Amino acid sequence: MAEEKNDYYIEIATGEISRSSTDSPWNFKISATDEEITRLREVFDQQHSTDWRNFYRAHTPYLQYHFDKDNDAYDDNLLHAYQMIYTLGDEEAKKHIKSMGILTDLT
C-alpha cells in the first residue's frame, strides 16, 4: 500500500515547511509522504547547522571562502534541498528550478 502524499509549501531561505499556503510566504509547492518530509526537514536542519558554522568561520579573517569545507557543505546541502524539491514539486516548482540551471542532471 502506497503511503499517502500531502501538499506542503516550502520557503527555501528559512527552511520552513508548511501545510498551509496562507500562513506564511512560500516559494515551492510539493507533494510528499511523511517520510519524504522528514528527509527534507533533516536537510533543512543540516543547512541551519552549517549556516551557524559559516557564521563563526566568517569571523576568522585568515580562512578564505574558497578553502572552507563548511561553505562547500552549505552549497552541497542547498543543492540537495533543491533536488528534493524538484523531485517532489509541482510543475511550477520543477519549471522554476530547471530555469535556475543549478541542477545539472535534469532531463
Backbone hydrogen bonds in HBPLUS format (Angstrom, degrees):
<---DONOR---> <-ACCEPTOR-->    atom                        ^
c    i                          cat <-CA-CA->   ^        H-A-AA   ^      H-
h    n   atom  resd res      DA  || num        DHA   H-A  angle D-A-AA Bond
n    s   type  num  typ     dist DA aas  dist angle  dist       angle   num
A0006-ASN N   A0032-ALA O   2.91 MM  26  5.50 162.6  1.94 141.3 139.6     1
A0032-ALA N   A0006-ASN O   2.89 MM  26  5.50 154.8  1.95 155.2 153.9     2
A0008-TYR N   A0030-ILE O   2.85 MM  22  5.33 156.8  1.91 148.3 151.8     3
A0030-ILE N   A0008-TYR O   2.91 MM  22  5.33 165.2  1.93 150.7 155.5     4
A0009-TYR N   A0018-SER O   2.69 MM   9  5.09 157.9  1.73 152.5 159.7     5
A0018-SER N   A0009-TYR O   2.94 MM   9  5.09 157.2  1.99 142.6 150.0     6
A0010-ILE N   A0028-PHE O   2.77 MM  18  5.10 170.2  1.78 157.9 161.4     7
A0027-ASN N   A0010-ILE O   2.65 MM  17  5.75 162.6  1.68 147.4 151.3     8
A0028-PHE N   A0010-ILE O   3.11 MM  18  5.10 161.9  2.14 141.2 146.8     9
A0011-GLU N   A0016-GLU O   2.96 MM   5  5.07 163.1  1.99 147.1 150.6    10
A0015-GLY N   A0011-GLU O   2.86 MM   4  5.66 129.5  2.12 146.9 162.3    11
A0016-GLU N   A0011-GLU O   3.16 MM   5  5.07 129.1  2.43 142.8 144.0    12
A0090-ASP N   A0029-LYS O   3.01 MM  61  6.03 150.1  2.10 161.4 155.8    13
A0031-SER N   A0088-LEU O   3.02 MM  57  5.66 160.8  2.06 143.8 145.4    14
A0037-ILE N   A0033-THR O   3.00 MM   4  6.27 157.2  2.06 151.8 157.8    15
A0038-THR N   A0034-ASP O   2.96 MM   4  6.18 151.0  2.04 144.4 152.6    16
A0039-ARG N   A0035-GLU O   3.03 MM   4  6.35 153.9  2.10 145.6 152.1    17
A0040-LEU N   A0036-GLU O   2.97 MM   4  6.25 156.4  2.02 145.8 152.3    18
A0041-ARG N   A0037-ILE O   2.83 MM   4  6.01 157.4  1.88 149.3 155.6    19
A0042-GLU N   A0038-THR O   3.00 MM   4  6.25 151.4  2.08 144.1 151.4    20
A0043-VAL N   A0039-ARG O   3.06 MM   4  6.40 149.6  2.16 144.1 152.1    21
A0044-PHE N   A0040-LEU O   2.99 MM   4  6.33 160.6  2.03 152.7 157.3    22
A0045-ASP N   A0041-ARG O   2.81 MM   4  6.05 153.4  1.88 149.5 157.7    23
A0046-GLN N   A0042-GLU O   2.93 MM   4  6.09 158.0  1.98 146.3 151.8    24
A0047-GLN N   A0043-VAL O   2.92 MM   4  6.15 149.5  2.01 143.8 153.0    25
A0048-HIS N   A0044-PHE O   2.95 MM   4  6.22 153.1  2.02 146.1 152.4    26
A0049-SER N   A0045-ASP O   3.05 MM   4  6.35 158.7  2.10 147.9 153.2    27
A0050-THR N   A0046-GLN O   2.91 MM   4  6.14 161.9  1.94 151.9 156.7    28
A0051-ASP N   A0047-GLN O   2.85 MM   4  6.00 149.9  1.94 145.5 154.4    29
A0052-TRP N   A0048-HIS O   3.14 MM   4  6.48 149.9  2.24 146.2 152.4    30
A0053-ARG N   A0049-SER O   3.16 MM   4  6.53 157.2  2.22 146.1 152.2    31
A0054-ASN N   A0050-THR O   2.93 MM   4  6.21 153.0  2.01 148.8 156.3    32
A0055-PHE N   A0051-ASP O   2.98 MM   4  6.24 143.4  2.11 140.3 150.5    33
A0056-TYR N   A0052-TRP O   3.10 MM   4  6.47 160.0  2.14 153.5 156.5    34
A0057-ARG N   A0053-ARG O   2.94 MM   4  6.16 152.3  2.01 143.7 152.5    35
A0058-ALA N   A0054-ASN O   2.89 MM   4  6.01 144.5  2.02 143.8 152.3    36
A0059-HIS N   A0056-TYR O   3.17 MM   3  5.54 153.6  2.24 106.2 114.0    37
A0060-THR N   A0057-ARG O   2.86 MM   3  5.28 153.7  1.93 124.3 124.0    38
A0063-LEU N   A0060-THR O   3.25 MM   3  5.93 168.5  2.27 123.5 127.0    39
A0067-PHE N   A0064-GLN O   3.06 MM   3  5.54 161.3  2.09 115.9 121.8    40
A0068-ASP N   A0065-TYR O   3.16 MM   3  5.39 154.9  2.23 121.8 120.0    41
A0072-ASP N   A0068-ASP O   3.34 MM   4  6.74 155.6  2.40 144.7 151.2    42
A0073-ALA N   A0069-LYS O   2.83 MM   4  6.10 154.5  1.90 147.9 155.6    43
A0074-TYR N   A0070-ASP O   2.87 MM   4  6.07 152.7  1.95 143.6 150.8    44
A0075-ASP N   A0071-ASN O   3.00 MM   4  6.26 164.6  2.03 150.5 153.6    45
A0076-ASP N   A0072-ASP O   2.90 MM   4  6.11 165.5  1.92 153.1 157.3    46
A0077-ASN N   A0073-ALA O   2.86 MM   4  5.94 159.8  1.91 148.1 154.0    47
A0078-LEU N   A0074-TYR O   2.94 MM   4  6.13 156.4  1.99 149.3 155.6    48
A0079-LEU N   A0075-ASP O   3.01 MM   4  6.26 156.7  2.06 148.7 154.8    49
A0080-HIS N   A0076-ASP O   2.95 MM   4  6.21 148.6  2.05 143.3 152.5    50
A0081-ALA N   A0077-ASN O   2.95 MM   4  6.29 153.3  2.02 148.2 154.8    51
A0082-TYR N   A0078-LEU O   2.97 MM   4  6.29 162.6  2.00 150.4 154.7    52
A0083-GLN N   A0079-LEU O   2.84 MM   4  6.07 151.3  1.92 145.7 154.2    53
A0084-MET N   A0080-HIS O   2.96 MM   4  6.24 158.9  2.01 149.9 154.9    54
A0085-ILE N   A0081-ALA O   2.92 MM   4  6.17 162.8  1.95 153.5 158.5    55
A0086-TYR N   A0082-TYR O   2.81 MM   4  5.96 154.8  1.87 145.8 153.3    56
A0087-THR N   A0083-GLN O   2.95 MM   4  6.16 160.1  1.99 148.2 153.2    57
A0088-LEU N   A0084-MET O   2.93 MM   4  6.12 157.7  1.98 151.9 157.7    58
A0089-GLY N   A0085-ILE O   2.66 MM   4  5.24 127.9  1.92 142.0 153.7    59
A0094-LYS N   A0090-ASP O   3.01 MM   4  6.32 166.7  2.03 159.4 163.1    60
A0095-LYS N   A0091-GLU O   2.90 MM   4  6.03 163.3  1.92 149.0 153.9    61
A0096-HIS N   A0092-GLU O   2.97 MM   4  6.14 161.5  2.00 147.7 152.5    62
A0097-ILE N   A0093-ALA O   2.96 MM   4  6.13 173.8  1.96 158.1 159.9    63
A0098-LYS N   A0094-LYS O   2.88 MM   4  5.96 160.1  1.92 149.4 155.8    64
A0099-SER N   A0095-LYS O   2.96 MM   4  6.13 150.2  2.06 142.4 150.4    65
A0100-MET N   A0096-HIS O   3.13 MM   4  6.44 130.7  2.39 141.0 153.7    66
A0100-MET N   A0097-ILE O   3.12 MM   3  5.13 135.8  2.32  96.4 108.8    67
A0101-GLY N   A0098-LYS O   3.18 MM   3  5.56 143.5  2.32 106.0 115.2    68
